[in-house]
Amino acid sequence: MEYGYNDSKNKLGFIVGGDLQYQFTKVFGVTVGIDYAELGCKYDTQLDKRNKYIKDHYDNMSTMLEDDFPVKFRAGDITTKYNVVGVSLLANAYIWKGLAVKTGVEPQFLVYNKTRCKVEYLVPVQANASREDRYAVGAAAQTIDFKELNFTIPVGISYEYKNFVTDARYNFGVTNVVGYYNGKNKPNVKSRAFSLTIGYKL
């Protein structure tokens, strides 16, 4: 998935499903498929390595008031789980023996999602202590809701050998998957995923 955020990392998942194919000619065919995929992403901002820096420079952090005490905080690492059921409609073109290229459309229906944003904050622990000792580092979590329906464009290639089919596919998201967002500047998040599958053709 693609956020307007730096240091993104891929997240491994799994995919399982099946396809039905109708061959119009020896070259062209159409495939209808359904699959369950575990998608998501990670953003590592290495906050743990910056704890000491944050303690020593907390005046540069954002501030909110809680019980008349300033609480400093900064958003950090993001982990997103985004599980969907995809229904694909693809056009296949066999360009050489069992080698085929394919593309089409795939609406994806959200089954499960969870986004956790690690937030480091400094809360006052000793009112009469020195400035550096008045604050302790903690962590919190925030969530983002995603839309129930997302549209992607899959582009792939497959190779069939003795009824075994290896399929490599990349899905380009075309719609913003973020639904309700409690805040300003709603992020524009588009799903992007690469999948590699092995199946058996009946």
C-alpha positions as CSV (number, residue, x, y, z in Angstrom):
1,M,0.0,0.0,0.0
2,E,1.2,3.5,-0.7
3,Y,1.0,6.3,1.8
4,G,2.3,9.9,1.6
5,Y,5.0,8.7,4.0
6,N,8.7,7.9,3.8
7,D,10.6,4.7,4.5
8,S,7.9,2.3,3.4
9,K,8.6,-1.5,3.6
10,N,6.9,-4.4,2.0
11,K,4.8,-6.8,4.1
12,L,4.7,-10.5,3.3
13,G,1.3,-12.2,3.2
14,F,-0.5,-15.1,1.5
15,I,-3.1,-15.6,-1.2
16,V,-5.4,-18.5,-2.0
17,G,-8.1,-18.9,-4.6
18,G,-9.2,-20.3,-8.0
19,D,-9.9,-19.4,-11.6
20,L,-12.3,-20.4,-14.3
21,Q,-11.1,-20.0,-17.9
22,Y,-12.9,-20.0,-21.2
23,Q,-10.7,-20.2,-24.3
24,F,-12.1,-18.5,-27.4
25,T,-9.2,-19.4,-29.6
26,K,-5.8,-21.0,-29.2
27,V,-4.5,-17.5,-28.4
28,F,-7.2,-15.6,-26.6
29,G,-9.2,-16.4,-23.5
30,V,-11.0,-15.0,-20.5
31,T,-10.5,-15.8,-16.9
32,V,-12.8,-15.2,-13.9
33,G,-11.2,-15.7,-10.5
34,I,-11.8,-15.3,-6.8
35,D,-9.2,-15.1,-4.2
36,Y,-8.5,-14.3,-0.5
37,A,-5.4,-12.2,0.0
38,E,-3.6,-10.9,3.1
39,L,-2.2,-7.5,2.1
40,G,-0.7,-4.6,4.1
41,C,2.5,-2.6,4.6
42,K,5.0,-1.3,7.2
43,Y,6.6,2.0,7.7
44,D,9.7,1.9,10.0
45,T,10.7,5.3,11.3
46,Q,13.2,3.8,13.9
47,L,11.6,5.7,16.8
48,D,13.2,3.3,19.3
49,K,16.6,4.6,18.3
50,R,15.4,8.2,18.8
51,N,14.2,7.9,22.4
52,K,17.1,9.7,23.9
53,Y,16.9,12.4,21.2
54,I,13.2,13.0,21.9
55,K,13.8,13.2,25.7
56,D,16.5,15.8,25.1
57,H,14.7,17.8,22.5
58,Y,11.0,17.4,23.5
59,D,10.4,21.2,23.0
60,N,10.4,20.5,19.3
61,M,7.6,18.0,19.5
62,S,3.9,18.7,19.2
63,T,2.1,19.6,22.4
64,M,-1.4,18.9,23.8
65,L,-2.7,19.7,27.2
66,E,-3.9,16.9,29.5
67,D,-4.9,17.9,33.1
68,D,-3.0,21.2,32.7
69,F,0.2,19.3,32.0
70,P,1.9,19.5,28.6
71,V,2.1,16.1,26.9
72,K,4.6,15.9,24.0
73,F,3.9,13.4,21.2
74,R,5.2,12.3,17.8
75,A,3.7,9.8,15.3
76,G,5.9,7.0,14.3
77,D,5.9,3.4,13.0
78,I,2.9,2.3,11.0
79,T,1.7,-1.3,10.4
80,T,-1.3,-2.0,8.2
81,K,-3.2,-5.3,7.9
82,Y,-5.6,-5.2,4.9
83,N,-7.3,-8.5,4.0
84,V,-9.5,-8.7,1.0
85,V,-11.6,-11.0,-1.3
86,G,-10.8,-10.1,-4.9
87,V,-13.0,-11.0,-7.9
88,S,-10.9,-10.7,-11.1
89,L,-11.9,-10.6,-14.8
90,L,-8.9,-11.0,-17.0
91,A,-8.2,-11.2,-20.7
92,N,-5.4,-13.8,-21.5
93,A,-3.2,-13.9,-24.6
94,Y,-1.0,-16.9,-25.1
95,I,2.2,-15.6,-26.8
96,W,4.3,-18.8,-26.8
97,K,3.2,-22.3,-26.0
98,G,2.1,-22.2,-22.3
99,L,3.3,-18.6,-21.8
100,A,0.5,-16.1,-21.4
101,V,0.1,-12.4,-20.6
102,K,-3.0,-11.0,-18.9
103,T,-4.7,-7.9,-17.7
104,G,-8.2,-6.8,-16.6
105,V,-10.0,-5.5,-13.6
106,E,-10.3,-6.7,-10.0
107,P,-12.7,-5.2,-7.4
108,Q,-11.6,-6.1,-3.9
109,F,-13.9,-6.4,-1.0
110,L,-12.6,-5.6,2.5
111,V,-12.7,-8.5,5.0
112,Y,-10.5,-7.3,7.8
113,N,-8.3,-4.3,8.4
114,K,-6.2,-2.9,11.2
115,T,-3.8,0.0,11.1
116,R,-1.6,0.7,14.1
117,C,0.5,3.9,14.4
118,K,3.1,3.9,17.1
119,V,3.0,7.2,18.9
120,E,5.8,8.2,21.3
121,Y,4.7,10.6,23.9
122,L,6.3,12.2,27.0
123,V,4.1,12.5,30.0
124,P,4.9,14.4,33.2
125,V,5.8,12.0,36.1
126,Q,7.4,14.3,38.6
127,A,6.2,17.9,38.9
128,N,9.2,19.1,41.0
129,A,11.9,17.2,39.0
130,S,14.2,18.7,36.5
131,R,12.9,19.3,33.0
132,E,14.5,16.1,31.5
133,D,13.2,13.9,34.3
134,R,9.6,15.2,34.3
135,Y,8.8,13.1,31.3
136,A,8.7,9.4,30.5
137,V,8.5,7.8,27.1
138,G,5.4,5.8,26.3
139,A,3.6,4.4,23.2
140,A,0.0,4.5,22.0
141,A,-1.9,3.3,18.9
142,Q,-4.3,4.9,16.4
143,T,-6.5,3.3,13.8
144,I,-7.6,4.2,10.3
145,D,-10.8,2.9,8.7
146,F,-10.8,1.6,5.1
147,K,-13.5,1.5,2.5
148,E,-15.4,-1.7,1.9
149,L,-14.7,-1.7,-1.8
150,N,-11.5,-1.0,-3.8
151,F,-10.7,-1.3,-7.5
152,T,-7.4,-2.5,-8.9
153,I,-5.9,-3.3,-12.3
154,P,-4.0,-6.6,-12.4
155,V,-1.2,-7.1,-14.9
156,G,0.5,-10.4,-15.0
157,I,2.2,-13.3,-16.8
158,S,1.7,-17.0,-16.4
159,Y,3.3,-20.2,-17.6
160,E,1.6,-23.6,-17.9
161,Y,3.6,-26.9,-17.9
162,K,1.9,-30.3,-17.6
163,N,-1.2,-28.8,-16.0
164,F,0.8,-26.9,-13.4
165,V,0.4,-23.1,-13.7
166,T,2.8,-20.5,-12.3
167,D,1.3,-17.0,-12.2
168,A,3.1,-13.7,-11.4
169,R,0.8,-10.7,-11.0
170,Y,1.0,-7.1,-10.0
171,N,-2.2,-5.2,-8.9
172,F,-2.3,-1.4,-9.3
173,G,-4.8,0.3,-7.0
174,V,-6.9,3.0,-8.7
175,T,-9.0,4.2,-5.8
176,N,-8.3,5.7,-2.4
177,V,-8.9,2.9,0.2
178,V,-9.2,5.2,3.2
179,G,-12.8,5.7,4.4
180,Y,-13.6,7.6,7.6
181,Y,-10.6,9.7,8.7
182,N,-10.8,11.7,11.9
183,G,-8.5,14.5,11.1
184,K,-7.3,17.0,8.5
185,N,-5.5,16.2,5.3
186,K,-7.1,12.8,4.6
187,P,-4.3,10.5,3.2
188,N,-4.6,9.2,-0.3
189,V,-3.8,5.5,0.1
190,K,-3.8,3.2,-2.9
191,S,-3.3,-0.6,-2.7
192,R,-0.4,-2.1,-4.6
193,A,0.5,-5.8,-4.4
194,F,2.6,-8.4,-6.1
195,S,1.6,-12.0,-6.0
196,L,3.2,-15.2,-7.1
197,T,1.1,-18.4,-7.2
198,I,1.3,-22.0,-8.3
199,G,-1.8,-23.9,-9.2
200,Y,-3.0,-27.0,-10.9
201,K,-5.3,-26.9,-14.0
202,L,-8.1,-29.4,-14.2
